[in-house]
Amino acid sequence: MKAIRGALLTLALFITSVLSSEVEITQKEQKRQQCNGMYSKTAWGGSVDPFILTKFIQATPEGDEDPIVSLVIFEWKDEDLVGVWPSEDAPKKAFICDDASVESSFCEASQIGEFILSSNASEASKNPVITQSIHLNDPQPVNYPVKRTGYYCVGTYGFSAVDYRAVVEFRNAYGELQASQIAKLPFYGGLTIVYAVMSIFWGFLYVQNRHDILPVQNYITAIIVFLIVEQLMTWGFYDYSNNHGNNALAKFLMIIVAILNAGRNSFSFFLLLIVCMGYGVVKPNLGKTMWYVRVLALTHFVFGVIYAVASLTITPDNAGPLVLLVILPLAATLTAFYVWTLNSLNLTMKDLLERKQSVKAMMYKKLWWCILGSIVVIFAFFFLNSFTFAGRSDPNFVPDHWKTRWFILDGWLNLVYLVDIAYVAYLWRPTVNNRRFAMSDELAQDDEGFEIASFGGSLDEEDPRSPDAMENGDGALSPLPPKPVNDSHHQRQSLDGETIFAVGEDGDKWSDDDDSPRNSAEHKRLTGKSD
């Protein structure tokens, strides 16, 4: 139990650093500069003018020391204006104004401790570029107003300070969320509405045909309700975090959302597997197999929660071989679902085609095309992303893609999932003849029509001359005499008591010849008619 609480605490702390608009700056190489996207006030609205606020922690030096940290704030497109080239063949730029730079006329003596800017920085920059030397004995907060949407960076350098720490707040006009996360707020809100509308249509059909519902349709009902709750909780988390920041409740909501996401994945694989097994349409129940499917789904859910916690708490820097203990079990259950699902779908389609159940086989063929289409879309998007992320080493990659990275990493998968679940719900929607369709078999047909000869083994095995065979549907004797026919041409009744081939009144007319059965003496005696 202590281990679980420790993992949840670590998850909550990491969430704060991931989703918060506040980031830390230290003297470490990877943390000396922090960048983030920022929107203008007109882009998303809001009551606060967007700004970047940098606060340094006051140092406690020994004696009369006055540690100095160099600070620069700029928009990424103006990055070339920071620093100067000492010469044409210089290997790198000179960034910090020191005594040597003053002698070389790169900066003024009053600018010692600041970053060096190009001489035309004020005119050439699209956004203000500011630089200051921060005295850690009495550090003052630095506020940078943001007027335009862009990718802004805060860079530091320990001019005379060995150790320093600062907190940078990227505050947008709309609230506390990072600019790269704000698009998720309307996105998940929209998904919640779409799933709610889907549930209304599904619920209407469910209530209308409530006395003819199949077990698999109850599972589909459950997952639609679950999806509404999950998407609503996800939207609620981002909305609460945007309004109140990352307090204790926001951290708790994020943990709940991670658990619900793992539950959605497991539930979805479970539903797809039992559908591909023919549950409710081809087979009334799965017997002991259902127990194994549930165990696999529960196992996948447990490993999914562990993976979600580990992915948020373990960074690539400290990930070691032990991370395989988290990835491999989840990969194993995921592979088991894939193999079992595809194999079950192929077996179900093969069984239906062998029994010439063309209507049911067509349903599963459409499901097969849906799965295949999803796989093709996923792989196509994967290769597209691979080409996109191939240029990740380019310094301009993140500044150029910070607005759309959320959709590439998360958004489009939710859209593919929405299409899939909507299509499955459409194929297995409640109808008037659910049970009749599921529990009855289609009459086998060949290329030349109905196989009448195969009806010889039907329920109508009575002798055509017996009294039972002469009774009509009301129990009365037929006015027509029995006609000796071959057993293969006996009339077969359907499971619902309705004859498949019924002879109508127009087709029951005989000729008016004297030799016809209608004009025979026996017919006149039975009907009591005379000429």
N, C-alpha and C positions, 0 to 999 in steps of 0.2 A: 504493500500500500504506500509506503514511503517513497518507493521508486516511482510509482505512478504520479504521486503529488509532485515529486521533483521534476519529472518529465513535463508535466503540465505547466509548472512554474517557468521552466526554461523556455517552453513554447510561448508563453505569454510575454516573456521578456524579449524574445526575438521578434514577436509580432510588433511590439512597440517600435523597434528599430526599422522594421520593414515598411509599415504603413504610416508611421508618424511623419509629419512635415519637418521634424527636428532631426538633425544629424550631428554627429560629433566630428571634430577636427583635432588631430594630434600631430606630433612631430614625426610619426611614422610615415614612411614613403607612400603607402597606399591610402593614408588618411589625411595627407596634407592638403588635398584639394577635394572638394565635394561639389557635385553638380546636380541640378534638378531642373525639370521643366517648370515653367511658370506661364500662367494665362493672364492676359490683361483683364481689366475689370469688365469690359464690354463683351468678352468672349463667353463667360458663363454667368455673368451677373454677380451680385453680392453687394453687401453694404460696407465692406472694408476695402480700402485701397491696398492692392497687393504690394508686398515688400519683402525684402530679405534682411533679417536682423542677425548680426553676428555679435556674440558676447564671449569675451575671453575670461577665463578664471584667473583671479588675481594671484600672483606668485608671492612667495615669501622668501626672497633671496637673502643671502648672508651679507652683512655689511652694507656698503653703499652701492651694491650692484643694481643695475637697472636693465633687466632683460628686455630685449626688443624683438618683436615678431613683425615680419613684413606681411601685409595684407593687400590683396587685389580682388576686385569683384567686377565681372564683365559678362557679356553675352557671348556665346560660343562663336558667333560669326565675326566677332571682333578680336578673336584670340591672336590673330597675327599682329595686332597692335601692341601686344604685351611683349617686352623685350626688344633688344636691338642686336644686329649682327656686328661684332667688333671689327670684322674685315670680310672681304668677299670670300676668302677661303677658310673662314673660321668654321670649326666643326659644329659649334652650337652657339646659341644666343647668350647674351649677357642679360640676366633678369633682375639682379639686385643692385641697387645704387649703393656703392661703397666709395672709399677714397680713390681707388683705381678708376672707377667709372667717372668720378668727378674730374679727374685729371684728363681723361679721354673725352671730356665734354659730352658724355652720354646723359648726364643729369646735373642738377645743381647741388651745392653743398647742403642746402636746406632740405633736400629730398633724400638724404642718406637714411637708409633703413627702409625705404619704400621700393616698390617694383619700378623698373624702368619702363616707360611708355614711349611709343613712337612720337616724334616731334609733331606729327599731324594727327594725333589720336583724337583730339577734340573734333576736328572737322571730318575725319574719315569714319569715325565710329557711328554705327546705326543706333546704339544705345550708350548711355554714359559708362565710362570706364573709370573707376575710382581706385586709388591706392593710398594706403596710410601705413605709418609705422606705429605699432601698438606697444606702449610701454606697460609691461605687466605689473609694475608697482601700483599703477592706478589706471587699469584698462577701462576705456569708455566704449559703450555699445555703438556699433556702426549700423546705420539704417540705410538701406539701398532701395529706393522706390522703383517699382516695376511698372512701366507704362505700356510695354508691348509684349505680346506673346513670344516666348523664346526659351532657349536652353541656357540657363545662367549658372556660372561657376564662381565659387569662392576659393581662392588659392592663398596659401600661407607658406612662410619660410622662416625658420628660426635664425634671425639675423645675429642676435647675440644670446638668444635663449636656447638652452639645451633641451628643456622639457617644457611643454605648454599644452594647454587644452582649451578648446572653445566649443560652443554650441551654436549652430546655425539654424535658424528657423526660416523655411520657405513658406511664407503665408500668402495663400491665394485669396481672392475676394470672396469666393463662394463658401469657404470654410476651411476645415483642418486637413482634409485629404490631400495627398500628393496629386499634382497635376496629371501624372500618368495613371492615376487610379480613378479619377472623377468620372470618366466615361462609363465605368462599370455601374454607376448609380442608376442612370436611365436604362442601361442595358438589362440589368437584372429586374428592374421594375417592369420593363416591357415584357420580359419572359414570364414574369408572374401573371401579368394580364393575359398573355396568350394561353398559358396553361389553365387559367381560370375560365376563359372562353371555351377551351376544349372540354373542360369538365362540365360546363353547362350543356353542351351538345351531347356529350356522353351520358350525363345524368338524365337528360330527357329521354334518350333511347332506353336507358336502363330501367327507368320507372315505367315507361310505356310497355316494356316487355319483361317486367319483373318476375312474372310467373314462368318465364322460359329462358332463364339465365343459366349459362354454362359456368362451371367452376373457374375456368381460365379467365372469364370476363370479370370475375370478382377480383382476381389478381391485377388485372389491368386497371380496374377501378381504384384499387389500393395504391398503385404506383402513380396514378394521375394525382390523387389527393396528396401523396407524399411529395411529388414534385412541386405542387403549389406551396406546401409548407417550406420545402427546402429553398426554393427561389425567394419566397417572402422573407425568410430568415436571412438569406444572403443580402438581399436589398436592405433589410432593416439594419444589418451590421454596418454596411457602408454609410447609410444615412445617419445612424447614431454616431459613428466615428467622425463623420464630416461636421456634425453639429456640436459634439461634446469632446472630441479628441479621443486619445487612446487611454481612457481611464480603466478601472477594474472591470466594469460591465462590458466595455468594448472588447477587452481581452477574453472575457468569458463567452461573449457572442461569437468571437472568431473560432474558439475551440469547438463550440456547438456546430458551426457551419462546416468545419473540417470533418467532424464526425458524420454529419448529414450527407456530405459529399461522398464519403466512403460507403455509407448506406445506400445511396442512390446507385453507385456503380455495382454493388453486390446484388441489389434488388433487380436491376436491369438485366444483368447476366443471368440471374435465376429465371426471370420471366421469359427471356429469349430462349433459354434452354428447354423449358417445359413446353413452350409453344412449338419449337422445332421437333420435340418428341411426339407431337400430335395430341397433347393433353387437351381433353374436352371436345375435340373434333374427330380425331381418329380413334383415340383410346379414352374410355370413360374415366380411368384412373391409371396411375403409373405404378401402383403397388409399392413395393419396397424401394424402387428406384427413386421415388419422391423423397424418401428419407435421405438417401445419399446426395441428392441434389441440394437439399436444405443444408446438410452438413458442409458441402463445398461452398455454398453461398455464405454461411456464417464464418467459415475459415477465411474466406476472401475478405470479408468485412473486417475481421480482427487484424489481419495483415495490412489492410488498407489504412486503418487508423494508425497503426504503428508506423507505416511509411509516411503518412501525413505529418505526424509528430517529428519523425526523424528528418524529413526534408526541410522542415522549418527550423530545426535546432542544430543541424549539422551543416556547416559551411564547407565549400569545396577545399578550403585550406586545411581544415582539421579532419577531413574524411579519410579514414584508413581502411584496411581490409575488412574490418568488422562491419562496415556499411553493407557488405554483401549479405550479411545475416538478415538485413532488413529487406534488401531488394530481391534476393533469390526466392524466399517463400511467396512473396506477392507475384513474382513472375511465374512461379510454378502453378499457383491457383488460376492465374489468368490464362496460362497456356492450356490447363485442363478444361477451362470453360470454352475456349476457342475450339479445341479439338473435339470435345464432346458435342458441342452445338452443331458444328458443321457435319460431323458424322451422323448425328441424329436426324438432321434435316435431309441428308442424302438417303438414309434408310427409310424415312417416312415417305419421301417422294417415290422411291423405288417400290415400296409396298402399295401405294395408291395406284401407280401406273400398272403394276402387275394385276391388280384387281379391277382395273379399268374404271377407277373412280376419277374421271377427268375433271370434274368441278372442284373437288377438294384438292386434287393435284395442282390445279391452276392457282389456287390460293397459296400453296406452299412454293410454287414456282415464282409467284410475285414476291413472296417474302425472300426467296433466294436472290432475286434480282435486287431487292432493296439492300440486303446485306452486301452483295457484291458491289453495288453502286457506292455504298458508304466506304467500303475498303478502298475503292479506286479514288474517291475524293480525298480520303485521309492520306493515302500514299502520294497523290498528286500534290497536295498541300505540303506534305512532308518534304518532297523534293524541292518544291518552290521555296520553302523556308530554308532548306539546306543551302541553296544558292544565295539566298538573302543573307543568312548568317555566316556565309563564307567570308564576307567582308567585315566581320565583326572586329577584326584587328584594326580596321581603318578608324582613326580617331573621330571621323565624322559619322560613324554608324549610329551610335546612340543619339547624338543630337538630331539626326535626320529621321529617326524612327521612334522617338520617345512617345509620340502621341498614339501610335498604332501597335506598340509592342503588346499591350494587354489583349488585343484581339488576336494577334498571332499566337500568343501563348495560351489563351484561355477561351476567348470569345467564340471563335469559329467552331470549336468542338461542341460547344453548347448548342449552336445552330444545327449541326449535323445530328446531334442527339434529338433535338426537337423534331426534326423531319422524320427520323426513324420511329420515334414513339408515336407520332401522329399517324404515320402510315400503318403501323401495326394495329393501332386502335381502330383505324378505318377498316382494315381487313377483318378484324374480329369484333366488329361493332354488334351490339344486340339487335336482333331482328325477330320477326314474328315466329319464324320456323326454326329457331335455334336448335332445339333438341331434336326435332324431326330431321334436320340436316345433319346433325352430329351423329345420331344413333342409327340412321338408315343408310343403306348402301344404294348407290346408283346402279340401275340395271345395265349390265354389261352390253356393249354394242360392238359390232365389227363394221367393216367398211360397207357391207351390203344391207345394213339395217339391224333390227332386233334379232337376237339369236333365239327364235321361237323354239327350236329343238331343245334348248337347255331348260325350258320350263317343264319338262317331263317330270322333274323331281319336285314339283310344287306341292302345295298342301292339298290341292284338289285331286285326290286319288280315288274319288268315288266312282262307281260304275255309272256310266252315262244313262243307264236304264233304271237305276235305282230311284226310289221316290225322293231321296234327298237331293239328287241332282236335278230333279224336275221342279224344285221349289224356287221361286223368285226371291228377291230381297225382302219381301214382306211376309214370307212364309207360306204363300198361297201356291197352288199348283200352276205351272205355266200352261197357258192355253195352247202352246205349240207342242207337238209330239217330239220326243227325244230323237235326235238324229245321230245315228252311229257315226262316230268319228274316231280318228286315230288318237291314241293317248297323247301324242306329242302336240295335239292341237287343243288340249283342254284349256279352258279359260282360267287364268291365274289371278288371284286377288292380291291386292297390295296389303302391306302391314296395317293400314288404317281401315281396312274393310271396303275399300273402293276398288272397283275393277279397273285394271289398267287399260284394257281394250273393251270398250262398251259399244254395243251395236245400237245405233239410234233408230228412231222411228222411220226415217227416210230410207235407211239401209235395210230395214226389216220388211220391205215390200216384196211381195211375190208376184209372179206374173198372173194374169187372169185366165190362163189356159185351164181347160177342164182337168188336165192331168196334174196340175200343180197341187201341192199339199194344202193350199188355202181353199181350193174348191173340191177337195176330196170329201167323200162321205163321212169318214171318221172325223174330219175337222168340223163338219156341219153338226154331227151328233154331239160333239163335245161343247160346242159353242151355243147350241140350241137354235142356230139360224137355219132358215130354209129358203129356198128360192122363192 
